[in-house]
């Protein structure tokens, strides 16, 4: 049996209330909130967080044979972003890591490619949606990531949902486009493409159901995703599908995450589906595509540790609209009167990849002392080159002390810096993110998260930060 063997999702902590956009710009007030990636998040860092959830079982890390990162907003052009994800996950050097970038449809392409592949494949969908102030993309958009591992029983992990069938229909439709370097997409009048997408969705769904030998009434969860809101709404009313089978689109809670949206919706369904249920994932964009999955008895015991609903529930208080504009580079704020930050340098970064990207410490084989960052000489017993690598990204800790720095160079002042005592030994100083000053407290529990610390001279500097462990989140969610 081939199919889905693991999944994970990442919904950013921050929220932007649509009423705040309306109050600032005098536009019509939309309902609900959208998820907002932090000032230190991008599609690469969010992809790492989603993939960590999918690879929580260590056996999967050694089984993955290839990694695809799909996004319409890559952190780099002319450089592979998936390799940073590969490094942060500590995958084998022989694992292929490649980007599928440029359009929302690349998410569908990555899913279908992974589902078809005979090699166990990790595919990550990640997107950061930004529109011009006051526009529909700004209000309706959202940020997030989702990750899926496709394989089979022989790969050492149970299948959570078997792949029944898939079908894609491609069509050249000029309904949405963005030139390289443009700050936002342009959209044609919605009525033009609505009927086209409905027809394409009908073709793809009919073909997939025929391959699987199923009727529409057999669908237990119909997941419809795409940036064309009117077309998606029409497809959700597809004749023959039971109304109770149509899943919510989460738009009022976190917005539409573009490339990542089908992944987030699918992960949300997997979080609550029962064994033996049929899921139809239908994606619209430059055509249509359908994946048909049937959940197995293994799903309840191997769900993602961080359900999508739980991540939505712990989302922060809506942020000021001006802060959102600043984080997106649409509002230039006066920077701190300090020297500009320096970019990371390629040679030392490459030499320290396991520490910089994988957050791998060392433990002395003689006395058991843990060192962060890793050392060759033990600080306790002075043994030389008697160290064992010890991954730390899943280890939680307690804040020993902290400082609130109001002069540091950061897009979100003040900078919160904490000293963390890790469970099992070791101490390290790092930034605290997704937090307010009240969260910086001695004794607070924290976990590690992969972030972009700074961008200088066109170079992103990625490293690990601490974030608060909040009520409703389970110990040991990342492995």
C-alpha positions in Angstrom: 0.0 0.0 0.0 1.3 3.4 -0.9 0.2 6.7 0.5 0.7 9.3 3.2 2.9 8.2 6.1 3.3 11.5 8.0 2.2 15.1 8.0 2.7 18.3 10.0 1.6 22.0 9.8 2.7 25.4 11.0 0.4 28.3 11.6 2.2 31.5 12.6 1.5 32.9 16.1 0.6 36.4 15.0 -2.8 37.6 13.8 -4.1 40.7 11.9 -7.7 41.7 12.4 -9.4 42.7 9.2 -11.3 45.5 11.1 -8.0 47.1 11.9 -7.2 47.3 8.2 -10.6 48.9 7.6 -10.1 51.4 10.4 -6.8 52.5 9.1 -7.7 52.8 5.4 -11.4 53.5 5.5 -12.2 50.4 3.5 -15.0 47.9 4.0 -14.5 46.0 7.2 -14.0 42.3 6.7 -14.7 39.7 9.4 -12.1 37.7 11.3 -8.3 37.6 11.3 -5.5 36.5 9.1 -2.3 34.6 10.2 0.8 36.7 9.9 4.3 35.4 9.8 6.6 37.0 12.3 9.2 39.6 11.3 11.7 36.7 11.7 9.8 34.2 9.6 9.8 33.5 5.9 8.8 30.6 3.7 12.0 28.7 4.5 11.7 29.0 8.2 8.0 28.1 8.2 8.8 25.1 6.0 11.3 23.9 8.6 8.7 24.1 11.4 6.0 22.2 9.4 8.6 19.5 8.4 9.7 19.1 12.0 6.2 18.1 12.8 6.0 15.6 9.9 9.3 14.0 10.9 8.6 13.8 14.6 9.2 10.0 14.4 13.0 9.7 14.0 12.6 6.6 11.8 11.2 8.8 9.0 14.3 11.0 8.9 16.4 8.1 7.7 13.8 6.9 5.2 13.2 10.2 3.3 14.9 10.0 -0.2 13.9 13.4 -1.6 12.6 16.8 -0.4 10.6 19.3 -2.4 9.8 22.8 -1.2 6.9 24.5 -3.0 6.3 28.2 -2.6 5.2 31.3 -4.6 7.4 33.5 -2.4 10.9 32.0 -2.1 13.3 33.6 0.3 16.0 33.4 -2.4 16.1 33.4 -6.2 18.9 31.7 -8.1 19.6 29.7 -4.9 17.9 26.6 -3.7 15.9 27.2 -0.5 15.1 23.6 0.1 18.8 23.0 1.0 18.4 25.1 4.2 15.3 23.0 5.1 17.4 19.9 4.4 20.2 21.2 6.7 17.8 22.2 9.5 16.2 18.7 9.5 19.6 16.9 9.5 18.7 14.8 6.5 21.2 12.5 4.8 23.5 14.4 2.4 22.4 12.1 -0.5 18.7 13.3 -0.2 17.7 15.4 -3.2 16.5 18.8 -2.1 14.9 21.0 -4.7 12.5 24.0 -5.0 9.2 24.0 -6.8 8.6 27.8 -6.9 6.9 30.6 -8.8 3.2 30.0 -8.5 0.5 28.7 -6.2 0.1 25.7 -8.5 3.6 24.5 -7.5 2.1 23.2 -4.3 -0.2 20.9 -6.2 2.8 19.8 -8.4 4.9 19.0 -5.3 2.0 16.9 -3.8 1.3 14.9 -7.0 5.0 14.3 -7.6 5.5 13.0 -4.1 2.5 10.8 -4.3 3.7 9.3 -7.6 7.3 8.8 -6.5 8.6 5.3 -5.6 11.1 7.0 -3.3 9.8 8.2 0.2 9.3 11.9 -0.4 8.9 14.9 2.0 7.0 17.7 0.3 6.6 21.0 2.0 4.1 23.7 1.0 4.9 27.2 2.3 3.7 30.6 1.5 3.7 34.2 2.7 0.8 36.2 1.1 1.2 40.0 0.8 -0.9 42.4 -1.2 -1.0 46.2 -1.5 -2.5 48.0 1.4 -6.2 47.9 1.3 -6.3 45.3 -1.4 -8.1 42.0 -1.4 -4.9 39.9 -1.3 -3.8 41.7 1.9 -7.1 41.1 3.7 -7.9 37.7 2.4 -4.4 36.3 2.5 -2.6 34.4 5.2 0.7 32.8 6.0 1.6 29.2 6.9 3.2 25.9 5.9 2.3 22.2 5.8 4.5 19.1 5.2 3.7 15.6 4.0 5.7 12.4 3.7 4.5 9.9 1.0 5.8 6.4 1.0 4.6 2.9 1.9 4.7 0.1 4.6 8.1 -1.1 3.3 9.6 2.2 4.3 9.3 1.4 8.0 6.2 3.5 8.8 2.5 2.8 8.7 0.4 4.4 6.0 -2.0 6.9 7.5 -4.0 7.5 4.3 -3.7 5.3 1.2 -3.6 7.0 -2.2 -6.7 5.9 -4.2 -6.3 8.1 -7.3 -5.2 11.5 -8.6 -5.8 13.6 -11.7 -4.8 17.0 -13.0 -6.1 19.2 -15.7 -3.9 22.1 -17.0 -5.1 25.3 -18.6 -3.5 28.6 -19.5 -5.7 31.1 -17.7 -4.6 34.7 -17.2 -6.5 35.4 -14.0 -3.6 36.1 -11.7 0.0 37.1 -12.4 3.0 39.0 -10.9 6.1 40.1 -12.7 9.5 39.4 -11.1 10.3 42.1 -8.6 6.7 43.3 -8.4 5.4 43.9 -4.8 1.9 42.3 -5.4 -0.1 40.2 -7.8 -2.5 41.6 -10.3 -5.9 39.9 -10.7 -8.4 39.8 -13.6 -12.1 40.5 -13.0 -13.3 37.4 -11.1 -16.3 36.5 -13.2 -13.9 35.7 -16.1 -12.4 32.6 -14.6 -15.1 31.4 -12.3 -16.9 29.2 -14.8 -13.6 28.0 -16.3 -12.4 26.7 -12.9 -15.7 25.1 -12.1 -15.5 23.2 -15.4 -11.9 22.1 -14.8 -12.7 21.0 -11.3 -15.5 18.9 -12.6 -13.3 17.2 -15.1 -10.5 16.5 -12.6 -12.9 15.2 -9.9 -14.8 13.0 -12.3 -11.6 11.4 -13.7 -10.1 10.7 -10.2 -13.4 9.1 -9.0 -13.5 6.9 -12.1 -10.0 5.8 -11.4 -10.9 4.9 -7.9 -14.2 3.3 -8.8 -16.1 5.6 -6.4 -19.2 7.7 -6.5 -19.4 11.3 -5.2 -21.5 10.2 -2.3 -18.5 8.2 -1.0 -16.6 11.4 -0.3 -16.5 12.0 3.4 -14.3 15.2 3.3 -14.2 17.5 0.3 -11.3 20.0 0.6 -11.3 22.8 -1.9 -8.4 25.2 -2.2 -7.4 28.1 -4.5 -7.0 31.8 -4.6 -10.1 32.4 -6.7 -12.7 32.7 -3.9 -15.8 32.7 -6.1 -14.7 29.6 -8.0 -13.9 27.8 -4.8 -17.3 28.6 -3.3 -19.0 27.3 -6.4 -16.9 24.1 -6.4 -17.9 23.5 -2.8 -21.5 23.2 -4.1 -20.5 20.4 -6.5 -23.6 18.2 -7.2 -23.6 14.7 -5.8 -21.3 15.5 -2.8 -23.0 15.4 0.5 -23.2 19.0 2.1 -21.8 17.7 5.4 -18.7 16.5 3.6 -17.6 19.9 2.5 -14.9 21.1 4.9 -14.5 24.7 6.2 -11.9 26.8 4.4 -10.5 28.5 7.6 -10.4 31.8 5.8 -12.1 33.7 8.7 -9.6 32.4 11.2 -6.2 32.5 9.3 -6.9 33.6 5.8 -5.8 31.9 2.6 -2.2 30.8 2.6 -1.9 30.4 -1.2 0.6 27.6 -2.0 0.3 26.2 1.6 -3.5 26.4 1.8 -4.3 22.9 0.4 -1.7 21.5 2.8 -3.2 23.3 5.9 -6.7 22.3 5.0 -5.7 18.7 4.4 -3.7 18.6 7.7 -6.8 20.0 9.5 -8.9 17.2 8.1 -6.4 14.5 9.0 -6.3 15.9 12.5 -10.0 14.8 13.0 -10.8 12.2 10.3 -11.8 8.7 11.3 -10.3 5.5 9.8 -11.9 4.4 6.5 -13.0 7.9 5.4 -12.4 9.2 1.8 -10.8 12.6 1.4 -10.9 14.5 -1.9 -8.4 17.3 -2.1 -9.2 19.6 -5.0 -6.9 22.5 -5.9 -7.7 25.3 -8.3 -5.0 27.4 -10.0 -3.9 27.4 -13.7 -6.1 24.3 -14.0 -7.3 21.9 -11.4 -6.0 18.8 -9.6 -7.5 16.2 -7.3 -5.9 13.7 -4.8 -8.2 11.0 -3.4 -7.1 9.5 -0.1 -8.6 6.9 2.2 -7.6 7.1 5.9 -6.4 3.9 7.6 -6.6 2.4 11.1 -3.1 3.8 11.8 -4.2 7.4 11.6 -5.5 8.0 15.1 -2.2 6.8 16.7 0.0 8.8 14.4 -1.7 12.2 14.0 0.4 15.4 14.0 1.5 16.4 17.5 0.3 20.0 16.8 -3.2 20.0 15.3 -4.0 22.9 13.1 -7.0 23.8 15.3 -4.7 24.0 18.4 -2.3 26.3 16.6 -5.1 28.5 15.6 -6.4 28.6 19.2 -3.1 29.7 20.7 -2.7 32.5 18.2 -1.7 35.9 19.6 -3.7 39.0 20.2 -4.3 40.9 16.8 -1.2 43.0 16.0 -1.4 46.7 15.1 -1.8 47.3 11.3 1.2 49.6 11.3 3.4 46.8 12.7 2.2 44.4 10.0 3.1 47.0 7.3 6.5 47.4 8.8 7.2 43.7 8.9 6.2 43.4 5.3 8.5 46.2 4.2 5.6 48.4 3.2 6.3 51.0 5.9 9.8 52.2 6.5 10.4 52.8 10.2 13.4 54.7 11.6 16.0 52.1 12.5 17.9 52.1 15.8 20.9 54.5 15.7 23.3 51.6 15.8 25.7 50.1 13.2 23.9 48.2 10.6 24.0 44.4 11.1 26.6 42.4 9.2 25.6 39.5 7.0 26.7 35.9 7.8 29.8 34.8 5.9 29.7 31.7 3.7 32.9 29.8 4.8 32.3 29.8 8.6 28.5 29.1 8.1 29.4 26.1 5.9 31.9 24.8 8.4 29.3 25.0 11.2 26.2 23.8 9.4 25.3 21.1 11.9 25.2 23.8 14.7 23.9 26.8 12.7 21.1 24.9 10.9 20.6 21.7 12.9 21.2 23.1 16.4 23.4 20.1 17.2 25.3 20.3 20.4 28.0 17.9 21.7 28.1 15.7 24.8 31.3 14.6 26.5 31.7 10.8 26.4 33.8 10.9 29.5 31.8 12.9 32.0 28.5 13.5 30.2 28.7 17.3 30.0 26.6 18.9 27.3 28.1 21.8 25.3 26.2 24.5 23.4 27.7 25.4 21.0 29.6 22.1 20.4 33.2 22.0 21.6 36.2 19.8 21.0 37.5 20.2 24.6 35.2 19.4 27.5 34.8 22.4 29.8 34.4 20.0 32.8 36.9 17.2 32.5 39.1 18.7 29.7 38.9 15.6 27.6 39.8 16.3 23.9 37.9 15.0 20.9 35.7 12.7 23.1 32.4 14.2 22.0 29.2 12.8 20.6 26.8 14.9 18.5 23.5 15.6 20.3 20.6 17.3 18.4 18.9 19.9 20.5 16.1 21.3 18.4 13.5 19.1 20.1 14.8 19.7 23.7 12.8 22.1 25.8 14.2 24.3 28.6 13.6 26.8 31.3 14.5 30.5 31.3 17.2 31.1 33.8 17.4 34.8 33.3 16.5 37.4 30.6 17.0 40.9 29.4 14.8 43.4 27.5 17.0 45.3 25.0 15.4 48.5 23.7 18.4 49.6 21.7 19.2 46.5 19.7 18.7 46.4 15.9 15.4 44.6 15.4 12.3 45.1 13.3 10.2 44.4 16.4 11.6 46.3 19.3 12.4 45.6 22.1 14.6 42.5 21.6 14.0 39.8 24.2 17.1 37.8 25.1 16.9 34.8 27.4 19.4 32.4 28.9 17.9 28.9 28.7 18.7 25.9 30.9 17.9 22.8 28.8 16.3 19.6 30.1 19.2 17.1 30.5 21.9 19.8 30.8 23.4 22.7 28.9 22.8 26.4 28.9 22.6 28.8 26.0 21.7 32.5 25.3 19.3 33.3 22.5 16.5 35.5 21.4 12.9 34.9 22.5 10.3 35.2 19.7 6.5 35.1 19.4 6.5 36.7 22.8 5.7 39.9 24.7 7.8 41.3 27.5 5.4 39.5 29.9 6.5 36.2 28.4 10.2 36.9 29.4 10.2 35.6 32.9 12.5 33.4 35.0 11.1 29.9 35.2 9.2 30.2 31.9 9.2 27.0 29.7 10.5 27.5 26.2 11.1 25.4 23.1 13.3 26.0 20.0 12.1 27.3 16.6 14.0 27.9 13.4 14.0 31.6 12.4 15.7 34.2 10.3 17.7 36.4 12.7 18.5 39.2 10.2 18.9 40.0 6.5 21.9 42.1 5.7 23.5 42.8 2.3 20.9 40.6 0.7 21.9 37.6 2.8 19.5 35.8 5.2 21.0 34.7 8.5 19.1 31.7 9.8 19.4 30.3 13.3 17.4 29.1 16.3 15.4 31.1 18.8 13.4 30.2 21.8 9.6 30.7 22.0 7.2 30.2 24.9 5.5 26.9 25.5 1.8 27.8 25.7 -1.2 26.2 27.3 -2.7 23.6 25.0 0.6 22.5 23.5 1.9 19.1 24.4 5.4 18.4 25.7 7.7 16.8 23.1 5.8 17.9 20.1 8.9 18.2 18.0 11.4 15.4 17.5 
